Amino acid sequence: MLGNFCYHNPTKLYFGEDSLGFLKDELKNYGSNVLLVYGGGSVKKSGLYDKIVKILKDNGKNIAEVAGVMPNPTVEKLREGVKIARENKSELILAVGGGSVCDYSKALSVSVHCDDDPWDKYYIRFEDPDCEIVPVGCILTMAGTGSEMNGGAVITNHEQHLKIGHVFGDDVMPKFSILDPRYTMTLPKYQMVAGIYDIMNHICEQYFSGEDDNTSDYISEGLMRGLIHASRIAVKDPQDYEARSNIMWTATWALNTLVSRGKSTDWMVHMLGQSAGAYTDATHGMTLAAVSLPYYRYIMPYGVKKFARFAKEVWGISAEGRTDEQLAQEGLNAMESWMKEIGLVMKLSELGATDDMIEGIADGTIILTGGYKVLDRDEVIKILKASM
């Protein structure tokens, strides 16, 4: 492993079918004014909303609400939430939903007591919070982002055609998260599959970098193998509790900073996918799926040994009689077959992207330096065209 590092994760997790029962224990640690944040109508249709409201009322909490948080939360919605949180003097933000609701709640937590415009401060200037942070708790209903145990918060600005993530520090991470796999079973299959690929790509972004013998990479390989196995079961039977619980737990460990320790990380697939998402408003996991293979096939020659290892250790492809280049290509072919098998969207054009958007998507793509190849703008455009 390379370098020195500190690992600390302050989020407490409650996992399993009865985990909502622990909410009452956590509520004792916070003030009376709770801001309940959720997305569309699914939390009400499932009955989860009523259960949570009852627990809050039974524990003497005053409830304000931010409803209708969209899959790609916007800066306008963030400003709306700031206004509601300030008016109600919110002392705890309780996010109920998937990664977008959790992301939004963390962005809200650093904005309530901030005098600056949050978009400019956190997403353009990338400043750290220097104000009081409202604590966040999460009740997760979709597995994918890992937002329940990290400091990331992605916000979209449609006017500027930008979708940007800010990874905040420990103080912004959820104080607690409740993970009941059964809450994910009401999701449409499309959303489940998108979440599965988001998990896979989170691991890949941290795996496809560096050539040292790194414990984090061994952990990543195990997580990927387990995810692939569970995904095949869940696609055939979305109500399989064991598969859905394994997917949910893998999602958390894919992006709670553990497998990034002691190594560089890439994240260019996310930069490409997020920029495309700013133009199409498409489901995040699907934008990642559309750009992944063109990107990985482009950078593969620069990190061929890791891609060959990926083929052997994740996909079980024999190295006998194959060069590293052949092995690497077969590994990506196996990944493509799996992606199609579980029903992922493979082209940006299927998500609403058009050729005349490519220049703008390229302009909105942040170039990072942790992977095997630092791209220039012409290379970004080439990869985007291959993704269409």
N, C-alpha and C positions, 0 to 999 in steps of 0.2 A: 504494500500500500504506500501511497505517496503523501508526503507532507504531514503537517500536524493539524488536528482539528478538535473541535468541541462538539459533543452531541448532547442535546438536551431537548426533550419534548414535554411541555407542561400539560398537554391535554389528557384528561382522564376519560377513558372509554368504558361504556357499559354495553356489553354485547349479548344478544340472545333474545328469545321470544318474550321474556318478562322484563326486559330492560327498562321499559317506560316507567315501571314502578319506582325506579331510583330518582326520577325527576324531583319528587317531593323532598328527598334528602338534599339535593343540590340547591333547591330554592331557598333553603334556610341561610345560605351564604350571601344572599343578595338583597337589595332593597325592595320596597313594595311595588315599584312601578316597572312593569314588564312590557316590552314591545314585542308583540308576536308577529313574526314575519313569515309569509308563505307565498306560494305561487298561485296557480289556478284553482279550479274547484275540486281537484282530486283529494285533497286532504279532508274536505268536508264530505265528499261522497263516500270515502272509506270509513268515516266515523272517527278518524284520528283527531281531527280538530276538536270535536266535542269532548273526547277523553282528556285532551291537553287543557282545554279551557276549564274543565271541572277540577283538574288537579291544581291549576293556578288559583281558582276561586277558593277551593278548600284550604289553600295555604295563604289566604288573605292578600292576594296580589291584585293590584289595579292593572287592567289590561288595556293597552292601546294596540292598534293593528296597522301593519303595512301589508296589504293584500295585492295579488296580481304581479308579483315579481316574475319577469319573463325569463325564458331560457338563456338569453344573452342580455343580462341586466344593463340598462342604459344609464347614462349620466343624468338624464332627466328624472328617472326613477330614484336615483341616489339622492338627488336634491329634494325630491318629495319626501323621502324617508327622513332626511335630516330635519325638515320642518316638523314632521309629526313627532319625532323623538324629542326635539327641543320643547315643543308645546306640552308634552306629557312628562317631561323630566325623567326620561327612561333611564333605569339603573341596570337593566339586563336586557339584552337583545336575544330572543329565543327564535332561532331559525328552524323552520319545519319544512323540509323539502329536500331537493337534490343539491348538487354542487353549486348551481347558480344562486340559489337562495342563501346557501352558506357563504359563498363568495361575496354576495351583495351585503350580507349582514356584517362581514368583517370590514368591508369598505365603509359601511355606515358607522361602524364602531369608532373609526379614526376620524370621522367627519363631523360628528354631532357637536363637538366642542372646539372645532377648528374654525378660525376666522377666515382663512383663505378658501378659495374655490377648490373643492377636493380634486376635481379633474386636473386642474393646472398643477396643484401641489404634488399629488401622488402619481399621476399618470403621464404628465409631461415633464415636470422637473424631477420626478422620482425621489422626492424628499421623504425622510422618515417622519413619523408623527412626533410632534412636540407639544401635544395637548393631552388632556385627560382622555383615556380610552374607555369606552363603555364595554364591559365584558360581554362575551358571546357564548351561548350554548347552542348545540345543534341536535336536532332530531332528524335523522337521515331517512329519506324515502327513496333514494336512487343511489346505486353504487357506481362510481366512476372517477370522480375528480380527486378524491382523497382530501377534499376541502375540510372535512370534519376533523382533521388532525394536522393541518398545516396553516401557514400564514398567508397563503395566496388569495388574491382577490382580483378577478378579471372584470373589467367594465368596458362597455361599448359606447362609442360616440359616433352615431350615424351621420351627423352633420359633417364631421371631419373624416369619415370613413376609416376610423381607427378602433381596434379592439386590443386592449393592452392589459397585461397582468402586472401587478405589483406584489412581490413577495415580502410581506412585513415580518417583523421579528416575533420573538416569543410572546410579547405582551398582547399581540393581536390574535394569536392562535386561540381557538375555542377553549374555554375553561373546562368544558365537559362535552361529550358527544354520546348520544344514545343510538345504538345500531341494532335494530330488530330486522333481520332479513325478511320477515313476512311483510313489512311495509313496502318492500321493493317489488312485491309480486303483483301489484295492481298496475304496474307500468305497461304500456304498450310494448310489444316485442321490439319494435324499431328503436325505442329509447333504451331498452335493455341492451341490445346489441351495440348501440353507439357507446354506451357506458363501458361495455366490455373492451371495446377497442381503445377508449380513452385510457383505461387501466394499462393495456398492453403497451401503448405508446409512451406512457409515463415511464415504464420500465426501460423501454428501448432508448428513450432520450438520455437516460443515465448510463445505460450499458454500452452504447456505441461511442465510446471515447476511451482513450488511454490504451496502453498495451502491457501495463504492469500486471503482476499476479495479485489480484485484488479480491479480498473477501466479499466486498459488495457485489462483484460480478457473479460470484457463485450463488449468493442469495438471490440475485435477479434471475438467474437461470431457473432456479427452483420455483420462484414465483410465476415465471412465464409458463413453465410446464404445467403447473397446477391450474393456471388460468385457462390454458388451452383445453385441458381435460374437462374442467367444470363448464366451460362455455358450450362444449358440444352436448353435454347433458342438458343444460338449461335451455338451449335452443329447441331441443326435442320436447322437453317438458319444463316449461317456465315455472311450474309449481314445485319442482324438486327442491326441497328445503336445503339439503346438504350442498347441492351445487350452488344455490343462490347464496348460502352463508359463506361458502368458500370464496365466491366472487367478491362479496362485500368485504371480507377480511383482507383479501389480496389488494383491493382498491385502496384501503387505508395504508397498508405497508408499502405500496408502490410509490406513494408520494408524501410520506411523513418525514422525509429527509434521511431516513436510515441508509438506503442503498446509494445515496450520493456521497457518503462520507469517504474521504481518502482518495477522491478521484475527480477528474474534470467531468463536465456534463455537456450535452449538445444543445437540445431544445430548439433546433431549427425547424423541425416539423411543426411544432407549436407556433412558431413565429409565422410560418407560411399559412398554416391552417387558420390562425386567429385573424390574419389580415384578410384572408378569403371570407371568413365569417363576418367581418365588418361590412362587406359588400353584399353578401347573400343572406345574412341572418340565419344561416343553416345550423343544424345541430352540431355542436362542437366535435363530438367523436367522429361524425361523418366527414367533416372537413379534414380531420387528421388522416382518416383512412384514404381520402382522395389524393392527398399529396405525399403520403408516406413512401410508397414504392418508387415513384419517380425520383424522390430525394435520395433514398437509400441506394438505388441502383447507380445514381450519379456519384455518390461519395464512396461507394464500395471499394473501388480500386485504391483509395487512399488509406483504407483500414481493413484490407482484405483478410488479415489474420483473425481479427475479431469476428468478421462476418462468417469466416469458415468455422470458427468455434461455435457461433450461433447455430449454424446448420447442424453440427454434431451434437451439441449439448442440449439444444432446445427442440430440434426437430428429429433427432435420432438418425441423421443421414450418415452413412458409413463413409469414412475418408479413403477407404481402400480403392486404389486405381483412379483417384481424382486429385487434381491439383488444388491448391488453396482457392484459386479463382473459380474453378468449376464447382467446388464445394460451396463457396460463398453464393454463387448464382443459384444453386439448387436450394439453398436455405431460404433465399428470398422468394423463389418459386413456391416453396412449401408454405411460406407465410401468405402469399397471394391466394393459394388454393384454400387455405383456412379462412381467410377473410371473405372470400366468395361463399364458402360453405355456410358461414354463420349469417350471411345476408347483409354485408356492409356495402355502402355506396363507394364505387371505385373511381368515379370521375367528378371533378368539380362542376362540369356542365350539367350533371344530373341534379346538382344542388342549386342551380340557378345562375351559376357563373357564366359569363359570356366573354368572347375574345376581346371585346373592347374594354373589359375590366382589368385585363392582365397588367397593364402598365400601372394602374392605380394600386392594385394588390401588391405589386412589386415595390412601389414607393412606400407602402405601409408596412412592409416586412422588415422587422428589426434584425440586423445582422449580428449574430453572436459568434464567439470565437472558440467555443469549447470542444467542437467536434473534430472530425478528421480532415475537414476542408473548410476554410473560410470562404464563403461565397462572395462574388461580386454581383452587381445588379444584373448583368447579362446572364449570369448563371441562374439567378433567381427566376428570371423570365423564361429561360429554357426549361427549368423544372416545372414552372406553372403551366407552360404550354403542353408539356408531357402529361400533366395532370388533368387536362381537359378531355 
